[in-house]
Amino acid sequence: MEHIPVLLKEAIEGLNISEGDRILDATFGGGGHSALICEAVGKNGKLIAFDQDEAAMSRAKIRFKDFDKCKFDLINANFRDLDEVFRGRGVKKIDGALFDLGLSSFQLDESGRGFTFQKDEPLKMTFHNSDDNGKLTAEEILNRWDEESLADIIYGYGGEQFSRRIALGIVVARSKKSIKTTFELVKIIEDSVPNFYKSKKLHCATKTFQAIRMVVNDELEALRVALRDVWPMLNSGARIVVISFHELEDRIVKLFFRERKFDGSAQVITKKPIIPSKSETFLNPRSRSAKLRIAQKI
């Protein structure tokens, strides 16, 4: 499936790019935002794109193989490491930064790592493609974490009202055999929730999958670290644009922007978050929960 960038026009306009700028795309994904950033900065500007998904980097190298609209640097790393990466490359200042915190269609549909409940895949849920030795996976969480911890993360990160029933279902199921695949987890969830809940528009496994994925990849802490580290790197007048898809992510961004406003280092451009239009959510249902916020360094 082709990846459709969310709030593409709004994000690019929000960055307020000038020709010759150096812009960070902290989440390359399918490359939709990056391509337009590259065109906007021009041949005298530079795109610096991060993605910890090796498959995304492979696609990036193919997509940008003959791309000559700007200079670009494609970096296979988590954006939480941007401070270390920038220091290693001698990058001290940038003119804007974009964070699109959603999963790409490729990760959902083609990764084979268990992000989607619509395919039977191993329960990894890791953004990286490399060997998972020593790294936390969804399978480890589901088979080793205690019932209370499972309930807490499913409720805390997913907002799942039946978190305790689902956690109990997981513990009972794993006492019989280890939980290995997405379809096994979906069956456990379906067996744990009331019948009425299974007929709702939002699949009953959505929130549980989201919660486990966020814990596996430590997504909230990664966002806090990246926002903290990127801010000193922004030139005066530079903008940071964040597209979030989860209430907790949006809260972190909102609080960070508010703190920078109070300490006198930022102007918050978006009094309220920008959300997708009805036509965008119709064409791309995955965009429905997106919120875009913008702050400018002063």
MARVOTI-548676 format. One record per residue (C-alpha): x, y negated, z negated; residue in one letter. Coordinates in Angstrom, 2 decimals. Layout:
// MARVOTI-548676
       X       Y       Z residuo
       X       Y       Z       A
...
***
This chain:
// MARVOTI-548676
       X       Y       Z residuo
    0.00    0.00    0.00       M
    1.26   -3.50    0.84       E
    1.92   -5.61   -2.23       H
   -0.20   -8.76   -2.40       I
    1.45  -11.54   -4.44       P
   -0.91  -13.07   -7.01       V
   -1.47  -16.84   -7.09       L
    1.15  -17.21   -4.37       L
    0.28  -20.73   -3.20       K
   -0.23  -22.00   -6.74       E
    3.09  -20.55   -7.94       A
    5.16  -22.03   -5.11       I
    3.48  -25.43   -5.41       E
    3.92  -25.26   -9.18       G
    7.68  -24.87   -8.85       L
    7.80  -28.22   -6.99       N
   10.82  -27.05   -4.98       I
   13.13  -29.45   -3.13       S
   15.41  -28.52   -0.25       E
   18.77  -27.38   -1.61       G
   17.43  -26.20   -4.98       D
   18.66  -23.11   -6.79       R
   15.62  -21.10   -7.93       I
   15.28  -17.97  -10.06       L
   12.64  -15.36   -9.21       D
   12.89  -13.25  -12.35       A
   10.57  -10.54  -11.00       T
   11.22   -9.83   -7.32       F
    8.61   -7.05   -7.05       G
    7.37   -6.94   -3.47       G
    9.28  -10.08   -2.53       G
    6.28  -12.22   -1.58       G
    7.13  -15.10   -3.88       H
   10.85  -14.79   -3.12       S
   10.37  -15.12    0.63       A
    8.49  -18.41    0.27       L
   10.94  -19.71   -2.33       I
   13.76  -18.98    0.11       C
   12.03  -20.90    2.89       E
   11.37  -23.84    0.56       A
   14.96  -24.21   -0.70       V
   16.37  -23.88    2.82       G
   19.84  -22.95    3.97       K
   21.47  -25.33    1.49       N
   19.56  -23.80   -1.41       G
   19.75  -20.47   -3.15       K
   17.36  -17.79   -4.38       L
   18.44  -15.67   -7.35       I
   16.12  -12.66   -7.66       A
   16.00  -10.12  -10.50       F
   14.32   -6.73  -10.65       D
   15.29   -3.76  -12.81       Q
   13.47   -1.36  -10.46       D
   16.09    0.14   -8.14       E
   13.38    0.91   -5.57       A
   12.40   -2.77   -5.52       A
   16.02   -3.71   -4.91       M
   16.25   -1.23   -2.03       S
   13.15   -2.79   -0.45       R
   14.61   -6.25   -1.08       A
   17.82   -5.42    0.76       K
   15.83   -4.18    3.74       I
   13.45   -7.15    3.72       R
   16.24   -9.71    3.40       F
   18.75   -7.89    5.62       K
   18.44  -10.40    8.46       D
   16.81  -13.17    6.44       F
   18.74  -16.40    7.00       D
   16.34  -18.99    5.57       K
   18.51  -19.46    2.45       C
   21.41  -18.07    0.48       K
   20.27  -15.36   -1.91       F
   21.56  -13.11   -4.64       D
   19.58   -9.95   -5.41       L
   20.31   -8.59   -8.88       I
   19.28   -5.18  -10.21       N
   18.68   -6.10  -13.87       A
   15.97   -6.82  -16.42       N
   15.25  -10.54  -16.75       F
   15.95  -10.26  -20.48       R
   19.64   -9.96  -19.43       D
   19.66  -13.14  -17.33       L
   21.90  -15.03  -19.77       D
   24.61  -12.34  -19.55       E
   24.20  -11.97  -15.77       V
   24.37  -15.73  -15.15       F
   27.48  -16.09  -17.29       R
   29.10  -13.23  -15.39       G
   28.35  -14.96  -12.09       R
   29.29  -18.43  -13.26       G
   25.74  -19.77  -12.87       V
   25.21  -22.61  -15.34       K
   22.14  -24.48  -14.11       K
   19.07  -23.78  -11.97       I
   16.29  -25.97  -10.59       D
   13.33  -23.74  -11.35       G
   12.24  -20.30  -12.52       A
    9.32  -18.03  -11.72       L
    8.17  -15.09  -13.85       F
    5.43  -12.89  -12.38       D
    4.74  -10.38  -15.15       L
    2.43   -8.06  -13.21       G
    3.30   -4.66  -11.81       L
    3.79   -4.53   -8.06       S
    1.56   -2.31   -5.94       S
    4.66   -0.24   -5.16       F
    5.21    0.51   -8.86       Q
    1.59    1.49   -9.33       L
    1.13    3.50   -6.16       D
    4.54    4.84   -5.16       E
    6.87    4.98   -8.16       S
    5.95    8.49   -9.35       G
    6.64    7.36  -12.92       R
    3.15    7.51  -14.36       G
    2.06    3.88  -14.26       F
   -1.28    4.77  -12.70       T
   -3.95    7.12  -14.01       F
   -5.13    7.72  -10.45       Q
   -2.26   10.09   -9.60       K
   -0.89   13.10  -11.45       D
    2.65   12.08  -12.31       E
    5.24   12.59  -15.07       P
    4.67   10.36  -18.08       L
    7.74    8.13  -17.87       K
    6.37    4.58  -17.37       M
    9.91    3.18  -17.22       T
   10.60    0.31  -14.82       F
   14.06    1.64  -14.00       H
   14.42    4.61  -11.64       N
   17.62    5.97  -13.12       S
   18.12    8.88  -15.50       D
   15.89    8.47  -18.55       D
   18.39   10.12  -20.92       N
   18.49    8.07  -24.10       G
   15.66    5.79  -22.98       K
   12.19    5.70  -24.48       L
    9.49    7.22  -22.27       T
    5.71    7.52  -22.48       A
    6.07   11.28  -22.94       E
    8.20   10.76  -26.04       E
    5.72    8.31  -27.55       I
    2.75   10.58  -26.90       L
    4.38   13.72  -28.25       N
    6.42   12.38  -31.17       R
    4.87    9.25  -32.62       W
    2.48    9.69  -35.54       D
   -1.26    9.16  -35.23       E
   -1.32    5.81  -37.02       E
    1.46    4.37  -34.83       S
   -0.32    5.57  -31.68       L
   -3.57    3.96  -32.79       A
   -1.80    0.72  -33.66       D
   -0.09    0.31  -30.28       I
   -3.16    1.33  -28.27       I
   -5.21   -1.26  -30.14       Y
   -2.51   -3.92  -30.55       G
   -1.17   -3.88  -27.00       Y
   -4.25   -2.68  -25.15       G
   -7.11   -4.07  -27.18       G
   -8.71   -0.63  -26.98       E
  -11.75   -0.42  -29.28       Q
  -11.58    3.39  -29.43       F
   -7.85    3.46  -30.22       S
   -8.21    5.61  -33.34       R
  -10.33    8.22  -31.56       R
   -7.84    8.32  -28.67       I
   -4.87    8.61  -31.05       A
   -6.54   11.51  -32.84       L
   -7.28   13.15  -29.49       G
   -3.61   12.85  -28.51       I
   -2.42   14.42  -31.77       V
   -4.90   17.31  -31.51       V
   -4.03   17.96  -27.84       A
   -0.26   17.93  -28.38       R
   -0.59   20.42  -31.24       S
   -1.64   22.94  -28.58       K
    0.80   21.94  -25.82       K
    3.06   19.00  -24.99       S
    1.49   16.19  -23.00       I
    3.50   15.92  -19.78       K
    1.42   14.27  -17.03       T
   -0.89   11.32  -16.44       T
   -3.89   13.53  -15.68       F
   -3.41   15.35  -18.98       E
   -3.47   12.01  -20.80       L
   -6.53   10.82  -18.84       V
   -8.39   14.01  -19.80       K
   -7.54   13.47  -23.47       I
   -8.81    9.88  -23.31       I
  -12.01   10.89  -21.51       E
  -12.67   13.59  -24.09       D
  -12.07   11.13  -26.94       S
  -14.35    8.23  -25.99       V
  -18.18    8.06  -25.88       P
  -19.96    8.89  -22.62       N
  -21.22    5.33  -22.08       F
  -17.63    4.09  -22.14       Y
  -16.68    6.33  -19.20       K
  -19.26    4.72  -16.91       S
  -17.96    1.17  -17.24       K
  -16.33   -0.65  -14.33       K
  -12.95   -0.68  -16.09       L
  -11.63    2.88  -16.30       H
  -11.55    4.14  -19.88       C
   -7.81    4.93  -19.60       A
   -6.76    1.47  -18.39       T
   -6.04   -0.11  -21.77       K
   -4.24    2.91  -23.18       T
   -1.94    3.18  -20.15       F
   -1.22   -0.55  -20.31       Q
   -0.39   -0.41  -24.02       A
    1.99    2.53  -23.72       I
    3.76    0.99  -20.71       R
    4.29   -2.29  -22.57       M
    5.83   -0.47  -25.54       V
    8.05    1.76  -23.38       V
    9.56   -1.28  -21.67       N
    9.51   -3.59  -24.72       D
    7.84   -6.14  -22.45       E
    6.80   -8.75  -25.01       L
   10.23   -9.05  -26.60       E
   11.86   -9.13  -23.15       A
    9.62  -12.09  -22.26       L
   10.47  -13.95  -25.48       R
   14.20  -13.45  -24.90       V
   14.04  -14.50  -21.24       A
   12.07  -17.69  -21.94       L
   14.46  -18.62  -24.75       R
   17.55  -18.02  -22.61       D
   16.36  -19.57  -19.35       V
   15.29  -22.89  -20.88       W
   18.83  -24.30  -21.50       P
   19.74  -23.32  -17.93       M
   17.06  -25.52  -16.37       L
   18.12  -28.88  -14.99       N
   16.15  -31.93  -16.06       S
   12.96  -32.04  -14.00       G
   13.08  -28.30  -13.29       A
    9.90  -26.30  -13.70       R
    9.20  -22.88  -15.10       I
    6.16  -21.02  -13.78       V
    4.83  -17.90  -15.52       V
    2.08  -15.62  -14.24       I
    0.85  -13.31  -16.99       S
   -1.75  -10.54  -16.94       F
   -2.16   -9.79  -20.62       H
   -3.50  -11.88  -23.49       E
   -0.39  -11.30  -25.63       L
    1.92  -12.35  -22.78       E
   -0.11  -15.49  -22.15       D
   -0.03  -16.32  -25.86       R
    3.78  -16.07  -25.92       I
    4.07  -18.38  -22.90       V
    1.53  -20.87  -24.28       K
    3.30  -20.99  -27.66       L
    6.75  -21.37  -26.06       F
    5.59  -24.26  -23.86       F
    3.87  -25.91  -26.83       R
    7.05  -25.68  -28.94       E
    9.11  -27.24  -26.15       R
    6.53  -30.03  -25.87       K
    6.69  -30.73  -29.61       F
   10.50  -30.83  -29.62       D
   10.38  -33.34  -26.77       G
   12.07  -31.19  -24.13       S
    9.05  -30.34  -21.97       A
    5.96  -31.67  -20.29       Q
    3.24  -29.03  -20.04       V
    1.84  -29.36  -16.52       I
   -1.09  -26.97  -17.01       T
   -3.43  -28.10  -19.79       K
   -5.35  -24.89  -19.11       K
   -3.99  -21.86  -17.22       P
   -4.62  -21.62  -13.50       I
   -6.62  -18.51  -12.62       I
   -7.27  -16.81   -9.25       P
  -10.18  -17.98   -7.14       S
  -13.20  -15.77   -6.58       K
  -12.00  -15.09   -3.04       S
   -8.57  -13.96   -4.29       E
  -10.03  -11.59   -6.89       T
  -12.37  -10.21   -4.23       F
   -9.50   -9.53   -1.84       L
   -7.14   -8.39   -4.60       N
   -8.99   -7.05   -7.67       P
   -5.66   -6.56   -9.49       R
   -5.37  -10.34   -9.72       S
   -8.48  -10.72  -11.88       R
   -6.66  -11.09  -15.23       S
   -3.85  -13.36  -13.99       A
   -3.10  -16.68  -15.70       K
   -0.51  -19.15  -14.46       L
    1.14  -21.74  -16.70       R
    3.70  -24.40  -15.79       I
    6.08  -26.51  -17.86       A
    8.64  -29.07  -16.72       Q
   11.89  -29.80  -18.51       K
   12.45  -33.45  -19.44       I
***
